[in-house]
Amino acid sequence: MTGLAIAPQGLAPPDRPRERMRALGARALSAPELLALVIGPGTRGRPALALAHEVLRRADGSLRRLSDRPAASLAEVPGLGATRAAAIHAALELGRRLAGETPGEAAPLRAPRDVWRAFAPTLEDLPVEEFHVAILDAQHRLERDVCVTRGILNSSLVHPREVFREAIAERAAAIILVHNHPSGDPAPSADDRSVTEQLVAAGRLLDIPVHDHVIIGRGRYLSFAEAGML
């Protein structure tokens, strides 16, 4: 008999994500189906779709929670392994970065909410703090996003030399400081206030004004400028 495609064992044709994507497009696929495509070939007796369902089950069905889990814990899923776990993490990180990109010409960052919209997709769910410097041009558009430190924020780690080096090289008109609080609460700590004061003073000396320091929480933010603390 010829001309008949044989479906992989255990999967009827409608349940094969690759064929469904070719026929309907990626948007028509469920999260487990998309995850199965990232995983690739399954193992003997356990197809990729079953692995994908198990991975999501362990994250309570949430891609956000899945992205917070270390790759090592994902690798413990029977049949997944370190390579497939790394591929899942890479795919989630690509999605996070895509969400943080602005299509076409960058919109001006004129208000704290603009900063939050630009940085929250990348920062709000990180398990550790990252301190970023948004380098602005004369029209307040984002020229570059520079990650200065990753880890606990304090004045010894965030030195004016590191913060303003790229700003000077790019001939920045101004900068905005941005960092996240993994706890989800954007209320500033004593170190946050101390670092901000130090960097605002350095900006005055260098004639590169610090327009704001925005702390990204989960679903919310705090702006030093808006709160009258700058």
PyMOL commands that place a pseudoatom at each C-alpha (Angstrom):
pseudoatom trace, name=CA, resn=MET, resi=1, chain=A, elem=C, hetatm=0, pos=[0.000, 0.000, 0.000]
pseudoatom trace, name=CA, resn=THR, resi=2, chain=A, elem=C, hetatm=0, pos=[1.400, 3.422, -0.930]
pseudoatom trace, name=CA, resn=GLY, resi=3, chain=A, elem=C, hetatm=0, pos=[0.450, 7.080, -0.541]
pseudoatom trace, name=CA, resn=LEU, resi=4, chain=A, elem=C, hetatm=0, pos=[-0.638, 6.750, 3.107]
pseudoatom trace, name=CA, resn=ALA, resi=5, chain=A, elem=C, hetatm=0, pos=[1.266, 8.578, 5.848]
pseudoatom trace, name=CA, resn=ILE, resi=6, chain=A, elem=C, hetatm=0, pos=[1.729, 6.593, 9.028]
pseudoatom trace, name=CA, resn=ALA, resi=7, chain=A, elem=C, hetatm=0, pos=[1.092, 8.642, 12.191]
pseudoatom trace, name=CA, resn=PRO, resi=8, chain=A, elem=C, hetatm=0, pos=[3.615, 8.309, 14.993]
pseudoatom trace, name=CA, resn=GLN, resi=9, chain=A, elem=C, hetatm=0, pos=[2.648, 5.618, 17.477]
pseudoatom trace, name=CA, resn=GLY, resi=10, chain=A, elem=C, hetatm=0, pos=[0.079, 6.871, 19.992]
pseudoatom trace, name=CA, resn=LEU, resi=11, chain=A, elem=C, hetatm=0, pos=[-0.853, 10.023, 18.074]
pseudoatom trace, name=CA, resn=ALA, resi=12, chain=A, elem=C, hetatm=0, pos=[-3.744, 10.340, 15.660]
pseudoatom trace, name=CA, resn=PRO, resi=13, chain=A, elem=C, hetatm=0, pos=[-3.145, 12.828, 12.820]
pseudoatom trace, name=CA, resn=PRO, resi=14, chain=A, elem=C, hetatm=0, pos=[-5.234, 15.628, 14.444]
pseudoatom trace, name=CA, resn=ASP, resi=15, chain=A, elem=C, hetatm=0, pos=[-3.050, 15.359, 17.559]
pseudoatom trace, name=CA, resn=ARG, resi=16, chain=A, elem=C, hetatm=0, pos=[0.254, 15.941, 15.790]
pseudoatom trace, name=CA, resn=PRO, resi=17, chain=A, elem=C, hetatm=0, pos=[1.327, 19.539, 16.556]
pseudoatom trace, name=CA, resn=ARG, resi=18, chain=A, elem=C, hetatm=0, pos=[3.671, 19.906, 13.584]
pseudoatom trace, name=CA, resn=GLU, resi=19, chain=A, elem=C, hetatm=0, pos=[0.962, 18.965, 11.088]
pseudoatom trace, name=CA, resn=ARG, resi=20, chain=A, elem=C, hetatm=0, pos=[-1.569, 21.183, 12.833]
pseudoatom trace, name=CA, resn=MET, resi=21, chain=A, elem=C, hetatm=0, pos=[0.804, 24.138, 12.705]
pseudoatom trace, name=CA, resn=ARG, resi=22, chain=A, elem=C, hetatm=0, pos=[1.420, 23.628, 8.991]
pseudoatom trace, name=CA, resn=ALA, resi=23, chain=A, elem=C, hetatm=0, pos=[-2.309, 23.506, 8.346]
pseudoatom trace, name=CA, resn=LEU, resi=24, chain=A, elem=C, hetatm=0, pos=[-3.561, 26.152, 10.776]
pseudoatom trace, name=CA, resn=GLY, resi=25, chain=A, elem=C, hetatm=0, pos=[-0.579, 28.271, 11.841]
pseudoatom trace, name=CA, resn=ALA, resi=26, chain=A, elem=C, hetatm=0, pos=[1.137, 28.576, 15.206]
pseudoatom trace, name=CA, resn=ARG, resi=27, chain=A, elem=C, hetatm=0, pos=[-1.595, 30.767, 16.734]
pseudoatom trace, name=CA, resn=ALA, resi=28, chain=A, elem=C, hetatm=0, pos=[-4.080, 27.898, 16.474]
pseudoatom trace, name=CA, resn=LEU, resi=29, chain=A, elem=C, hetatm=0, pos=[-1.970, 25.630, 18.666]
pseudoatom trace, name=CA, resn=SER, resi=30, chain=A, elem=C, hetatm=0, pos=[-2.411, 25.221, 22.410]
pseudoatom trace, name=CA, resn=ALA, resi=31, chain=A, elem=C, hetatm=0, pos=[0.432, 25.858, 24.860]
pseudoatom trace, name=CA, resn=PRO, resi=32, chain=A, elem=C, hetatm=0, pos=[1.129, 22.104, 25.241]
pseudoatom trace, name=CA, resn=GLU, resi=33, chain=A, elem=C, hetatm=0, pos=[1.281, 21.718, 21.461]
pseudoatom trace, name=CA, resn=LEU, resi=34, chain=A, elem=C, hetatm=0, pos=[3.732, 24.600, 21.068]
pseudoatom trace, name=CA, resn=LEU, resi=35, chain=A, elem=C, hetatm=0, pos=[5.795, 23.222, 23.933]
pseudoatom trace, name=CA, resn=ALA, resi=36, chain=A, elem=C, hetatm=0, pos=[5.820, 19.795, 22.264]
pseudoatom trace, name=CA, resn=LEU, resi=37, chain=A, elem=C, hetatm=0, pos=[7.363, 21.380, 19.156]
pseudoatom trace, name=CA, resn=VAL, resi=38, chain=A, elem=C, hetatm=0, pos=[10.097, 22.933, 21.314]
pseudoatom trace, name=CA, resn=ILE, resi=39, chain=A, elem=C, hetatm=0, pos=[10.756, 19.581, 23.003]
pseudoatom trace, name=CA, resn=GLY, resi=40, chain=A, elem=C, hetatm=0, pos=[11.115, 17.825, 19.660]
pseudoatom trace, name=CA, resn=PRO, resi=41, chain=A, elem=C, hetatm=0, pos=[11.005, 14.037, 19.363]
pseudoatom trace, name=CA, resn=GLY, resi=42, chain=A, elem=C, hetatm=0, pos=[9.622, 12.280, 22.420]
pseudoatom trace, name=CA, resn=THR, resi=43, chain=A, elem=C, hetatm=0, pos=[10.972, 9.123, 23.949]
pseudoatom trace, name=CA, resn=ARG, resi=44, chain=A, elem=C, hetatm=0, pos=[9.977, 5.517, 23.476]
pseudoatom trace, name=CA, resn=GLY, resi=45, chain=A, elem=C, hetatm=0, pos=[6.490, 5.139, 24.881]
pseudoatom trace, name=CA, resn=ARG, resi=46, chain=A, elem=C, hetatm=0, pos=[6.186, 8.838, 25.737]
pseudoatom trace, name=CA, resn=PRO, resi=47, chain=A, elem=C, hetatm=0, pos=[5.515, 11.265, 22.863]
pseudoatom trace, name=CA, resn=ALA, resi=48, chain=A, elem=C, hetatm=0, pos=[6.513, 14.917, 23.024]
pseudoatom trace, name=CA, resn=LEU, resi=49, chain=A, elem=C, hetatm=0, pos=[2.912, 16.044, 23.597]
pseudoatom trace, name=CA, resn=ALA, resi=50, chain=A, elem=C, hetatm=0, pos=[2.661, 13.882, 26.712]
pseudoatom trace, name=CA, resn=LEU, resi=51, chain=A, elem=C, hetatm=0, pos=[5.967, 15.329, 27.946]
pseudoatom trace, name=CA, resn=ALA, resi=52, chain=A, elem=C, hetatm=0, pos=[4.674, 18.845, 27.299]
pseudoatom trace, name=CA, resn=HIS, resi=53, chain=A, elem=C, hetatm=0, pos=[1.511, 18.192, 29.318]
pseudoatom trace, name=CA, resn=GLU, resi=54, chain=A, elem=C, hetatm=0, pos=[3.595, 16.841, 32.205]
pseudoatom trace, name=CA, resn=VAL, resi=55, chain=A, elem=C, hetatm=0, pos=[5.949, 19.854, 32.145]
pseudoatom trace, name=CA, resn=LEU, resi=56, chain=A, elem=C, hetatm=0, pos=[3.021, 22.279, 32.253]
pseudoatom trace, name=CA, resn=ARG, resi=57, chain=A, elem=C, hetatm=0, pos=[1.249, 20.255, 34.945]
pseudoatom trace, name=CA, resn=ARG, resi=58, chain=A, elem=C, hetatm=0, pos=[4.271, 20.677, 37.208]
pseudoatom trace, name=CA, resn=ALA, resi=59, chain=A, elem=C, hetatm=0, pos=[4.043, 24.447, 36.666]
pseudoatom trace, name=CA, resn=ASP, resi=60, chain=A, elem=C, hetatm=0, pos=[0.279, 24.464, 37.410]
pseudoatom trace, name=CA, resn=GLY, resi=61, chain=A, elem=C, hetatm=0, pos=[-0.404, 25.077, 33.728]
pseudoatom trace, name=CA, resn=SER, resi=62, chain=A, elem=C, hetatm=0, pos=[1.302, 28.487, 33.816]
pseudoatom trace, name=CA, resn=LEU, resi=63, chain=A, elem=C, hetatm=0, pos=[4.000, 29.500, 31.331]
pseudoatom trace, name=CA, resn=ARG, resi=64, chain=A, elem=C, hetatm=0, pos=[4.944, 32.335, 33.697]
pseudoatom trace, name=CA, resn=ARG, resi=65, chain=A, elem=C, hetatm=0, pos=[5.600, 29.867, 36.512]
pseudoatom trace, name=CA, resn=LEU, resi=66, chain=A, elem=C, hetatm=0, pos=[7.386, 27.569, 34.117]
pseudoatom trace, name=CA, resn=SER, resi=67, chain=A, elem=C, hetatm=0, pos=[9.786, 30.366, 33.170]
pseudoatom trace, name=CA, resn=ASP, resi=68, chain=A, elem=C, hetatm=0, pos=[10.617, 30.850, 36.869]
pseudoatom trace, name=CA, resn=ARG, resi=69, chain=A, elem=C, hetatm=0, pos=[11.647, 27.234, 37.371]
pseudoatom trace, name=CA, resn=PRO, resi=70, chain=A, elem=C, hetatm=0, pos=[15.354, 26.425, 36.996]
pseudoatom trace, name=CA, resn=ALA, resi=71, chain=A, elem=C, hetatm=0, pos=[16.320, 24.244, 34.040]
pseudoatom trace, name=CA, resn=ALA, resi=72, chain=A, elem=C, hetatm=0, pos=[17.714, 21.643, 36.433]
pseudoatom trace, name=CA, resn=SER, resi=73, chain=A, elem=C, hetatm=0, pos=[14.278, 21.026, 37.948]
pseudoatom trace, name=CA, resn=LEU, resi=74, chain=A, elem=C, hetatm=0, pos=[12.701, 20.701, 34.490]
pseudoatom trace, name=CA, resn=ALA, resi=75, chain=A, elem=C, hetatm=0, pos=[15.337, 18.139, 33.563]
pseudoatom trace, name=CA, resn=GLU, resi=76, chain=A, elem=C, hetatm=0, pos=[13.968, 15.910, 36.339]
pseudoatom trace, name=CA, resn=VAL, resi=77, chain=A, elem=C, hetatm=0, pos=[10.768, 15.285, 34.363]
pseudoatom trace, name=CA, resn=PRO, resi=78, chain=A, elem=C, hetatm=0, pos=[11.087, 11.649, 33.214]
pseudoatom trace, name=CA, resn=GLY, resi=79, chain=A, elem=C, hetatm=0, pos=[12.005, 11.569, 29.539]
pseudoatom trace, name=CA, resn=LEU, resi=80, chain=A, elem=C, hetatm=0, pos=[12.851, 15.268, 29.274]
pseudoatom trace, name=CA, resn=GLY, resi=81, chain=A, elem=C, hetatm=0, pos=[16.536, 15.596, 30.185]
pseudoatom trace, name=CA, resn=ALA, resi=82, chain=A, elem=C, hetatm=0, pos=[18.905, 18.549, 30.323]
pseudoatom trace, name=CA, resn=THR, resi=83, chain=A, elem=C, hetatm=0, pos=[18.951, 19.295, 26.569]
pseudoatom trace, name=CA, resn=ARG, resi=84, chain=A, elem=C, hetatm=0, pos=[15.178, 19.545, 26.193]
pseudoatom trace, name=CA, resn=ALA, resi=85, chain=A, elem=C, hetatm=0, pos=[14.918, 21.518, 29.455]
pseudoatom trace, name=CA, resn=ALA, resi=86, chain=A, elem=C, hetatm=0, pos=[17.456, 24.026, 28.093]
pseudoatom trace, name=CA, resn=ALA, resi=87, chain=A, elem=C, hetatm=0, pos=[15.472, 24.324, 24.851]
pseudoatom trace, name=CA, resn=ILE, resi=88, chain=A, elem=C, hetatm=0, pos=[12.301, 25.139, 26.823]
pseudoatom trace, name=CA, resn=HIS, resi=89, chain=A, elem=C, hetatm=0, pos=[14.110, 27.828, 28.811]
pseudoatom trace, name=CA, resn=ALA, resi=90, chain=A, elem=C, hetatm=0, pos=[15.585, 29.310, 25.632]
pseudoatom trace, name=CA, resn=ALA, resi=91, chain=A, elem=C, hetatm=0, pos=[12.149, 29.466, 23.974]
pseudoatom trace, name=CA, resn=LEU, resi=92, chain=A, elem=C, hetatm=0, pos=[10.605, 31.180, 26.998]
pseudoatom trace, name=CA, resn=GLU, resi=93, chain=A, elem=C, hetatm=0, pos=[13.445, 33.699, 27.130]
pseudoatom trace, name=CA, resn=LEU, resi=94, chain=A, elem=C, hetatm=0, pos=[12.977, 34.489, 23.426]
pseudoatom trace, name=CA, resn=GLY, resi=95, chain=A, elem=C, hetatm=0, pos=[9.289, 35.116, 24.100]
pseudoatom trace, name=CA, resn=ARG, resi=96, chain=A, elem=C, hetatm=0, pos=[10.181, 37.407, 27.000]
pseudoatom trace, name=CA, resn=ARG, resi=97, chain=A, elem=C, hetatm=0, pos=[12.599, 39.406, 24.843]
pseudoatom trace, name=CA, resn=LEU, resi=98, chain=A, elem=C, hetatm=0, pos=[10.106, 39.657, 21.981]
pseudoatom trace, name=CA, resn=ALA, resi=99, chain=A, elem=C, hetatm=0, pos=[7.502, 41.049, 24.388]
pseudoatom trace, name=CA, resn=GLY, resi=100, chain=A, elem=C, hetatm=0, pos=[10.018, 43.699, 25.449]
pseudoatom trace, name=CA, resn=GLU, resi=101, chain=A, elem=C, hetatm=0, pos=[10.767, 44.919, 21.924]
pseudoatom trace, name=CA, resn=THR, resi=102, chain=A, elem=C, hetatm=0, pos=[9.079, 47.982, 20.485]
pseudoatom trace, name=CA, resn=PRO, resi=103, chain=A, elem=C, hetatm=0, pos=[8.028, 47.553, 16.849]
pseudoatom trace, name=CA, resn=GLY, resi=104, chain=A, elem=C, hetatm=0, pos=[9.361, 50.106, 14.399]
pseudoatom trace, name=CA, resn=GLU, resi=105, chain=A, elem=C, hetatm=0, pos=[10.760, 53.372, 15.673]
pseudoatom trace, name=CA, resn=ALA, resi=106, chain=A, elem=C, hetatm=0, pos=[11.011, 53.468, 19.436]
pseudoatom trace, name=CA, resn=ALA, resi=107, chain=A, elem=C, hetatm=0, pos=[8.331, 55.512, 21.166]
pseudoatom trace, name=CA, resn=PRO, resi=108, chain=A, elem=C, hetatm=0, pos=[9.553, 58.285, 23.472]
pseudoatom trace, name=CA, resn=LEU, resi=109, chain=A, elem=C, hetatm=0, pos=[9.798, 57.431, 27.171]
pseudoatom trace, name=CA, resn=ARG, resi=110, chain=A, elem=C, hetatm=0, pos=[8.114, 60.586, 28.437]
pseudoatom trace, name=CA, resn=ALA, resi=111, chain=A, elem=C, hetatm=0, pos=[6.312, 59.219, 31.491]
pseudoatom trace, name=CA, resn=PRO, resi=112, chain=A, elem=C, hetatm=0, pos=[7.014, 56.529, 34.102]
pseudoatom trace, name=CA, resn=ARG, resi=113, chain=A, elem=C, hetatm=0, pos=[4.259, 54.356, 32.642]
pseudoatom trace, name=CA, resn=ASP, resi=114, chain=A, elem=C, hetatm=0, pos=[6.084, 54.421, 29.293]
pseudoatom trace, name=CA, resn=VAL, resi=115, chain=A, elem=C, hetatm=0, pos=[9.177, 53.089, 31.056]
pseudoatom trace, name=CA, resn=TRP, resi=116, chain=A, elem=C, hetatm=0, pos=[7.143, 50.410, 32.821]
pseudoatom trace, name=CA, resn=ARG, resi=117, chain=A, elem=C, hetatm=0, pos=[5.555, 49.284, 29.543]
pseudoatom trace, name=CA, resn=ALA, resi=118, chain=A, elem=C, hetatm=0, pos=[8.980, 49.060, 27.889]
pseudoatom trace, name=CA, resn=PHE, resi=119, chain=A, elem=C, hetatm=0, pos=[10.764, 47.171, 30.673]
pseudoatom trace, name=CA, resn=ALA, resi=120, chain=A, elem=C, hetatm=0, pos=[8.120, 45.161, 32.547]
pseudoatom trace, name=CA, resn=PRO, resi=121, chain=A, elem=C, hetatm=0, pos=[7.912, 42.304, 29.992]
pseudoatom trace, name=CA, resn=THR, resi=122, chain=A, elem=C, hetatm=0, pos=[11.626, 41.644, 30.489]
pseudoatom trace, name=CA, resn=LEU, resi=123, chain=A, elem=C, hetatm=0, pos=[12.081, 42.421, 34.180]
pseudoatom trace, name=CA, resn=GLU, resi=124, chain=A, elem=C, hetatm=0, pos=[8.940, 41.832, 36.216]
pseudoatom trace, name=CA, resn=ASP, resi=125, chain=A, elem=C, hetatm=0, pos=[9.253, 38.037, 36.473]
pseudoatom trace, name=CA, resn=LEU, resi=126, chain=A, elem=C, hetatm=0, pos=[13.012, 37.707, 36.907]
pseudoatom trace, name=CA, resn=PRO, resi=127, chain=A, elem=C, hetatm=0, pos=[14.079, 35.719, 40.003]
pseudoatom trace, name=CA, resn=VAL, resi=128, chain=A, elem=C, hetatm=0, pos=[16.940, 38.172, 40.741]
pseudoatom trace, name=CA, resn=GLU, resi=129, chain=A, elem=C, hetatm=0, pos=[17.385, 41.926, 40.551]
pseudoatom trace, name=CA, resn=GLU, resi=130, chain=A, elem=C, hetatm=0, pos=[18.771, 43.519, 37.396]
pseudoatom trace, name=CA, resn=PHE, resi=131, chain=A, elem=C, hetatm=0, pos=[19.815, 47.147, 37.204]
pseudoatom trace, name=CA, resn=HIS, resi=132, chain=A, elem=C, hetatm=0, pos=[19.411, 48.747, 33.768]
pseudoatom trace, name=CA, resn=VAL, resi=133, chain=A, elem=C, hetatm=0, pos=[20.247, 52.128, 32.317]
pseudoatom trace, name=CA, resn=ALA, resi=134, chain=A, elem=C, hetatm=0, pos=[17.927, 53.449, 29.617]
pseudoatom trace, name=CA, resn=ILE, resi=135, chain=A, elem=C, hetatm=0, pos=[20.009, 55.749, 27.413]
pseudoatom trace, name=CA, resn=LEU, resi=136, chain=A, elem=C, hetatm=0, pos=[17.814, 58.413, 25.810]
pseudoatom trace, name=CA, resn=ASP, resi=137, chain=A, elem=C, hetatm=0, pos=[18.311, 60.636, 22.799]
pseudoatom trace, name=CA, resn=ALA, resi=138, chain=A, elem=C, hetatm=0, pos=[17.202, 64.271, 22.575]
pseudoatom trace, name=CA, resn=GLN, resi=139, chain=A, elem=C, hetatm=0, pos=[13.626, 63.165, 21.731]
pseudoatom trace, name=CA, resn=HIS, resi=140, chain=A, elem=C, hetatm=0, pos=[13.504, 60.898, 24.819]
pseudoatom trace, name=CA, resn=ARG, resi=141, chain=A, elem=C, hetatm=0, pos=[13.633, 57.778, 22.631]
pseudoatom trace, name=CA, resn=LEU, resi=142, chain=A, elem=C, hetatm=0, pos=[15.451, 54.718, 23.943]
pseudoatom trace, name=CA, resn=GLU, resi=143, chain=A, elem=C, hetatm=0, pos=[18.842, 54.555, 22.239]
pseudoatom trace, name=CA, resn=ARG, resi=144, chain=A, elem=C, hetatm=0, pos=[20.183, 51.613, 24.239]
pseudoatom trace, name=CA, resn=ASP, resi=145, chain=A, elem=C, hetatm=0, pos=[19.223, 49.453, 27.177]
pseudoatom trace, name=CA, resn=VAL, resi=146, chain=A, elem=C, hetatm=0, pos=[22.329, 48.613, 29.223]
pseudoatom trace, name=CA, resn=CYS, resi=147, chain=A, elem=C, hetatm=0, pos=[22.211, 45.982, 31.965]
pseudoatom trace, name=CA, resn=VAL, resi=148, chain=A, elem=C, hetatm=0, pos=[24.751, 47.159, 34.558]
pseudoatom trace, name=CA, resn=THR, resi=149, chain=A, elem=C, hetatm=0, pos=[24.385, 44.537, 37.283]
pseudoatom trace, name=CA, resn=ARG, resi=150, chain=A, elem=C, hetatm=0, pos=[22.521, 41.347, 38.026]
pseudoatom trace, name=CA, resn=GLY, resi=151, chain=A, elem=C, hetatm=0, pos=[22.063, 40.523, 41.693]
pseudoatom trace, name=CA, resn=ILE, resi=152, chain=A, elem=C, hetatm=0, pos=[21.318, 42.385, 44.901]
pseudoatom trace, name=CA, resn=LEU, resi=153, chain=A, elem=C, hetatm=0, pos=[21.314, 46.152, 44.372]
pseudoatom trace, name=CA, resn=ASN, resi=154, chain=A, elem=C, hetatm=0, pos=[23.699, 48.200, 46.497]
pseudoatom trace, name=CA, resn=SER, resi=155, chain=A, elem=C, hetatm=0, pos=[26.006, 51.164, 46.035]
pseudoatom trace, name=CA, resn=SER, resi=156, chain=A, elem=C, hetatm=0, pos=[29.125, 48.987, 45.819]
pseudoatom trace, name=CA, resn=LEU, resi=157, chain=A, elem=C, hetatm=0, pos=[27.753, 47.141, 42.787]
pseudoatom trace, name=CA, resn=VAL, resi=158, chain=A, elem=C, hetatm=0, pos=[26.140, 50.083, 40.988]
pseudoatom trace, name=CA, resn=HIS, resi=159, chain=A, elem=C, hetatm=0, pos=[29.026, 52.503, 40.572]
pseudoatom trace, name=CA, resn=PRO, resi=160, chain=A, elem=C, hetatm=0, pos=[28.614, 55.750, 38.611]
pseudoatom trace, name=CA, resn=ARG, resi=161, chain=A, elem=C, hetatm=0, pos=[31.549, 54.713, 36.404]
pseudoatom trace, name=CA, resn=GLU, resi=162, chain=A, elem=C, hetatm=0, pos=[29.639, 51.650, 35.184]
pseudoatom trace, name=CA, resn=VAL, resi=163, chain=A, elem=C, hetatm=0, pos=[26.345, 53.474, 34.840]
pseudoatom trace, name=CA, resn=PHE, resi=164, chain=A, elem=C, hetatm=0, pos=[27.621, 56.479, 32.873]
pseudoatom trace, name=CA, resn=ARG, resi=165, chain=A, elem=C, hetatm=0, pos=[30.321, 54.805, 30.740]
pseudoatom trace, name=CA, resn=GLU, resi=166, chain=A, elem=C, hetatm=0, pos=[27.882, 53.808, 27.976]
pseudoatom trace, name=CA, resn=ALA, resi=167, chain=A, elem=C, hetatm=0, pos=[25.881, 57.013, 28.350]
pseudoatom trace, name=CA, resn=ILE, resi=168, chain=A, elem=C, hetatm=0, pos=[29.010, 59.080, 27.689]
pseudoatom trace, name=CA, resn=ALA, resi=169, chain=A, elem=C, hetatm=0, pos=[29.993, 56.879, 24.728]
pseudoatom trace, name=CA, resn=GLU, resi=170, chain=A, elem=C, hetatm=0, pos=[26.511, 57.249, 23.213]
pseudoatom trace, name=CA, resn=ARG, resi=171, chain=A, elem=C, hetatm=0, pos=[26.420, 61.015, 23.903]
pseudoatom trace, name=CA, resn=ALA, resi=172, chain=A, elem=C, hetatm=0, pos=[23.180, 60.490, 25.798]
pseudoatom trace, name=CA, resn=ALA, resi=173, chain=A, elem=C, hetatm=0, pos=[20.850, 63.426, 26.280]
pseudoatom trace, name=CA, resn=ALA, resi=174, chain=A, elem=C, hetatm=0, pos=[19.623, 61.843, 29.521]
pseudoatom trace, name=CA, resn=ILE, resi=175, chain=A, elem=C, hetatm=0, pos=[19.244, 58.487, 31.238]
pseudoatom trace, name=CA, resn=ILE, resi=176, chain=A, elem=C, hetatm=0, pos=[16.574, 56.668, 33.205]
pseudoatom trace, name=CA, resn=LEU, resi=177, chain=A, elem=C, hetatm=0, pos=[17.497, 54.119, 35.854]
pseudoatom trace, name=CA, resn=VAL, resi=178, chain=A, elem=C, hetatm=0, pos=[15.406, 50.946, 35.906]
pseudoatom trace, name=CA, resn=HIS, resi=179, chain=A, elem=C, hetatm=0, pos=[15.533, 47.876, 38.093]
pseudoatom trace, name=CA, resn=ASN, resi=180, chain=A, elem=C, hetatm=0, pos=[13.175, 45.164, 39.291]
pseudoatom trace, name=CA, resn=HIS, resi=181, chain=A, elem=C, hetatm=0, pos=[12.142, 43.759, 42.648]
pseudoatom trace, name=CA, resn=PRO, resi=182, chain=A, elem=C, hetatm=0, pos=[11.690, 39.969, 42.415]
pseudoatom trace, name=CA, resn=SER, resi=183, chain=A, elem=C, hetatm=0, pos=[9.340, 40.133, 45.416]
pseudoatom trace, name=CA, resn=GLY, resi=184, chain=A, elem=C, hetatm=0, pos=[6.857, 41.971, 43.200]
pseudoatom trace, name=CA, resn=ASP, resi=185, chain=A, elem=C, hetatm=0, pos=[6.684, 44.952, 45.592]
pseudoatom trace, name=CA, resn=PRO, resi=186, chain=A, elem=C, hetatm=0, pos=[8.248, 48.057, 43.989]
pseudoatom trace, name=CA, resn=ALA, resi=187, chain=A, elem=C, hetatm=0, pos=[8.598, 50.012, 47.257]
pseudoatom trace, name=CA, resn=PRO, resi=188, chain=A, elem=C, hetatm=0, pos=[12.164, 51.434, 47.379]
pseudoatom trace, name=CA, resn=SER, resi=189, chain=A, elem=C, hetatm=0, pos=[14.669, 50.124, 49.904]
pseudoatom trace, name=CA, resn=ALA, resi=190, chain=A, elem=C, hetatm=0, pos=[17.286, 52.224, 51.707]
pseudoatom trace, name=CA, resn=ASP, resi=191, chain=A, elem=C, hetatm=0, pos=[19.866, 50.989, 49.175]
pseudoatom trace, name=CA, resn=ASP, resi=192, chain=A, elem=C, hetatm=0, pos=[17.574, 52.008, 46.302]
pseudoatom trace, name=CA, resn=ARG, resi=193, chain=A, elem=C, hetatm=0, pos=[17.408, 55.541, 47.687]
pseudoatom trace, name=CA, resn=SER, resi=194, chain=A, elem=C, hetatm=0, pos=[21.142, 55.725, 48.348]
pseudoatom trace, name=CA, resn=VAL, resi=195, chain=A, elem=C, hetatm=0, pos=[22.064, 54.496, 44.855]
pseudoatom trace, name=CA, resn=THR, resi=196, chain=A, elem=C, hetatm=0, pos=[19.627, 56.953, 43.281]
pseudoatom trace, name=CA, resn=GLU, resi=197, chain=A, elem=C, hetatm=0, pos=[21.026, 59.931, 45.178]
pseudoatom trace, name=CA, resn=GLN, resi=198, chain=A, elem=C, hetatm=0, pos=[24.579, 58.957, 44.215]
pseudoatom trace, name=CA, resn=LEU, resi=199, chain=A, elem=C, hetatm=0, pos=[23.762, 58.568, 40.524]
pseudoatom trace, name=CA, resn=VAL, resi=200, chain=A, elem=C, hetatm=0, pos=[21.674, 61.750, 40.293]
pseudoatom trace, name=CA, resn=ALA, resi=201, chain=A, elem=C, hetatm=0, pos=[24.614, 63.689, 41.768]
pseudoatom trace, name=CA, resn=ALA, resi=202, chain=A, elem=C, hetatm=0, pos=[27.030, 62.069, 39.297]
pseudoatom trace, name=CA, resn=GLY, resi=203, chain=A, elem=C, hetatm=0, pos=[24.687, 62.915, 36.415]
pseudoatom trace, name=CA, resn=ARG, resi=204, chain=A, elem=C, hetatm=0, pos=[24.722, 66.588, 37.392]
pseudoatom trace, name=CA, resn=LEU, resi=205, chain=A, elem=C, hetatm=0, pos=[28.526, 66.637, 37.339]
pseudoatom trace, name=CA, resn=LEU, resi=206, chain=A, elem=C, hetatm=0, pos=[28.627, 64.923, 33.935]
pseudoatom trace, name=CA, resn=ASP, resi=207, chain=A, elem=C, hetatm=0, pos=[25.770, 67.021, 32.490]
pseudoatom trace, name=CA, resn=ILE, resi=208, chain=A, elem=C, hetatm=0, pos=[23.787, 63.856, 31.783]
pseudoatom trace, name=CA, resn=PRO, resi=209, chain=A, elem=C, hetatm=0, pos=[20.567, 64.257, 33.777]
pseudoatom trace, name=CA, resn=VAL, resi=210, chain=A, elem=C, hetatm=0, pos=[18.906, 61.281, 35.459]
pseudoatom trace, name=CA, resn=HIS, resi=211, chain=A, elem=C, hetatm=0, pos=[15.258, 61.795, 34.559]
pseudoatom trace, name=CA, resn=ASP, resi=212, chain=A, elem=C, hetatm=0, pos=[13.875, 59.028, 36.749]
pseudoatom trace, name=CA, resn=HIS, resi=213, chain=A, elem=C, hetatm=0, pos=[14.478, 55.793, 38.581]
pseudoatom trace, name=CA, resn=VAL, resi=214, chain=A, elem=C, hetatm=0, pos=[11.666, 53.320, 37.951]
pseudoatom trace, name=CA, resn=ILE, resi=215, chain=A, elem=C, hetatm=0, pos=[11.371, 50.175, 40.069]
pseudoatom trace, name=CA, resn=ILE, resi=216, chain=A, elem=C, hetatm=0, pos=[9.465, 47.398, 38.325]
pseudoatom trace, name=CA, resn=GLY, resi=217, chain=A, elem=C, hetatm=0, pos=[7.232, 45.227, 40.488]
pseudoatom trace, name=CA, resn=ARG, resi=218, chain=A, elem=C, hetatm=0, pos=[4.775, 42.564, 39.408]
pseudoatom trace, name=CA, resn=GLY, resi=219, chain=A, elem=C, hetatm=0, pos=[2.026, 44.371, 37.540]
pseudoatom trace, name=CA, resn=ARG, resi=220, chain=A, elem=C, hetatm=0, pos=[3.012, 47.744, 39.039]
pseudoatom trace, name=CA, resn=TYR, resi=221, chain=A, elem=C, hetatm=0, pos=[5.891, 50.170, 39.377]
pseudoatom trace, name=CA, resn=LEU, resi=222, chain=A, elem=C, hetatm=0, pos=[7.289, 52.991, 41.482]
pseudoatom trace, name=CA, resn=SER, resi=223, chain=A, elem=C, hetatm=0, pos=[8.748, 56.146, 39.920]
pseudoatom trace, name=CA, resn=PHE, resi=224, chain=A, elem=C, hetatm=0, pos=[11.140, 58.253, 42.018]
pseudoatom trace, name=CA, resn=ALA, resi=225, chain=A, elem=C, hetatm=0, pos=[10.242, 61.295, 39.913]
pseudoatom trace, name=CA, resn=GLU, resi=226, chain=A, elem=C, hetatm=0, pos=[6.500, 60.703, 40.252]
pseudoatom trace, name=CA, resn=ALA, resi=227, chain=A, elem=C, hetatm=0, pos=[6.840, 60.174, 44.015]
pseudoatom trace, name=CA, resn=GLY, resi=228, chain=A, elem=C, hetatm=0, pos=[8.867, 63.377, 44.439]
pseudoatom trace, name=CA, resn=MET, resi=229, chain=A, elem=C, hetatm=0, pos=[11.987, 61.485, 45.591]
pseudoatom trace, name=CA, resn=LEU, resi=230, chain=A, elem=C, hetatm=0, pos=[14.352, 62.445, 42.766]
for i in range(1, 230): cmd.bond("trace and resi %d" % i, "trace and resi %d" % (i + 1))
show_as sticks, trace
zoom trace
